[in-house]
Amino acid sequence: MIQALFIIAESGLCLISKTYGAAEEGGIDDNLVGGFLQAVGSFGEELRGGGVLEDMSFKGFKIVLSRHTGFMVAGMIDQIDDRISAKAVLSDIGNEFLDGYQGIIDDFDGSLDHFTGFYPRIDEITKHGKAAEKRVIVPVLKGKVSPMLVRLGQMSQTVFDVAKKCQGKLTTNDIAYELKMSLKEVVKSLHTLEDMDMLEWKEVG
């Protein structure tokens, strides 16, 4: 279950915060979450010269991220939940939020009241936090991938092999089985393709 969801501006300000289940009762400091993710992301960029903050795992829960122009969507999920399915839900929310509020984000005046109308839509997309439990999500390559990227050293052979399987029919587990790779290798390659903005996710079934 998606326990909590946050839409966070590049400054670290939390624009939207929504909780479900046990998190709804406990309460979460949304700006503490936003500031923490922004600080950790900045630390990674300084330490590795452009390193991108990825998903994080804590005892009892995970935080998954979906990045968009001017903001990111962060979701807190249970450890046993599927990260890929949750990430696809966050991506859907981010894309729709960007479509509806890009002008406000670009010229933000500090008022969070602009975004109150988006809360009901979050409930619809997440099915009140349970959407990821009911979805089968597959990776889809944006366009084509050229073997020249491997020859030029811009992509590893492993990432290239995984990319060729991302045609909208195979799940992450299916790709691992067909390529005789570990699931960890495939997930890492999918992360790389996401960072290169070459991958998107879609629901099937």
N, C-alpha and C positions, 0 to 999 in steps of 0.2 A: 504493500500500500504506500502511496505517496503521503507521508506524514505531514510534510510542510513544503510550501513552494514560495519562492521569492523571485521577484524581478528587480535586478540591481543595476543601477546606472554605473557608468565607468568611474565615477567619483567615489563609489562605494555606498551611495545613498540608496536605501531600499524604497523603490517606487510602489511596489505591491507586495503584500505578504498574506499568505493564506494557509491555514492549518486544518488538518483533518485527524480524526481518530484520537489517540491518546495525546498527541501534540496539541490538539485543540483545547484540552483541559489544562495541560501544564503551562502553556504560554511560552512564547519564544521572543526574545528581544531581536526584532528584525534588523535594526540598524547595527547591532553587534555582529550579526551574521554578515551583513553587507560589508562592514568595515574589515572583518576578519578575512573574507574572500579577496577583497581588494588588496589588503596588505600582503597576504600570502602570494597573490599573483604578481605583485610588484617585486617582492623578494625574489621570486623565481626568475623574473626578467632581468634583474640586476645580477643575480648569481650566475646565470647561464647565458646571458647576452641574448635575450629574446625568448627564453623558455616560456611555454604556455601552461597555465594552471589546468590540470586535468581533474578527473574525479578523485574523491578522497574517501577513505574507509576509516571508520571509527568503531570502537567496540559497541555493537548494538545497532549501528545504522551506517549508511553510506550517504555521501552527497554527490549527486551527479549534476553536470553542467551542460547547458546548451548556449552557445555564444551567438550573438547577433550584433548588428551595427549599432553601437552606442550603449549596449546593455547586455546582460546575460541573465538567463533563467536558471535558478538553482533549485534542486529538489532534494529533500531529505527522505530517503526510503529505508525500509527494513533491510537488514543484512541478507535475508533469504530471497529478497525480490530480485527480479531480472533487471540489471542495469540498462541493457539495450532498450528494452520495452519502455522503461521509465524515461530514458533519454529522448525517445521518439515523441512521447507525450509532451515533454518540455519543449521540443523543437516546434511542435504544432502550435503551442501557446505563444512561443516567441515570434513565429512567423505572423500569426494573426495580430499580436500586439504591435508589431512593427508596421503592419498594413494600416492599422487604425490610429496609431499615435506617433508616427515618425516625425511629423511636423512639430508636435509638442516636445518630443525628445530633443530635436535639433535646436529648439529655442526655448529650453525649459526655464520657467520662471520660479521654480521652487515649490509650487503648489501641488500637493498630491491629490487634490480634489479632481484634477483632470482625469484620473484613472479609475475613479470609483465605479464607473459604468462597466468596467471590464471584469469585475469580480464574478458576476453571474455566468459569464462566458467561461471563466476558469472552471467553475463547477461543472459546466456542461462537458468541456473537453476532458477533464480528469474523471468524470463520472463520480464526483465527490471523493476523489483520491483513489478510486479503484480501477481506473482505466487500464493501467498497465497489467492488471491481472487477466484481462480478457483479450489481449491483442497478440497476434503473431506478427512480428516485425522482421523485415528483411532489408539488407543493405542494397542500395542501388547506385551504381557508378554514374556520375554526371558526365555524359559524353563517352569518349573513348580514351583508353590509356595506351600510350605508345611505348614499345620496347626501347626506343631511343632514350627514354628517361633512365633506364637501367644502365645503358652503355655510357651515358654522360655522368653517371654517379648521383643522379638526383632522386633515385628510388632504388631500394633494394630488390633483389629478385623475389624475395618472399612477399613483399608488399605488392609487387607486380602480379604475382600468381594469385594472391587473394583478390586483387582488384578485378582480374579477369572473370572471377566467379560471381561478382556482384552485379547480377543481371536481373534482380528482382524476383528470383525464384527460390533461392537457397537461404536458409537461416544461417546464423553464425555457426551453430553446431554442424549443419550440413556441410558448410565450406571446410570446416576442420576435418570432417570425415572424408570428404572427396580428395582433399590434398594430403591426407595422412599427416596433418600437423596437430600440434597441441592446441587446445582452445585458447590458451594464453597467447600463443603466437599469432593466431588469427585476430583476436581482440586487439592486440598491440598494433597489428597492421591496419586494422579498421580505424584505430585512433589516428594513425599517421595519415591515412586518406582523408579523414575528417579535418585534420589540421591543414591539409593541402587544399581544402574546400573542393574535393573531388567526389564526395560521398554524401548521399542523403538516405533517408529511411522511409519505408512505406509499409502500410498495414496490408496484410493479405488474409484470405480465408473468410 
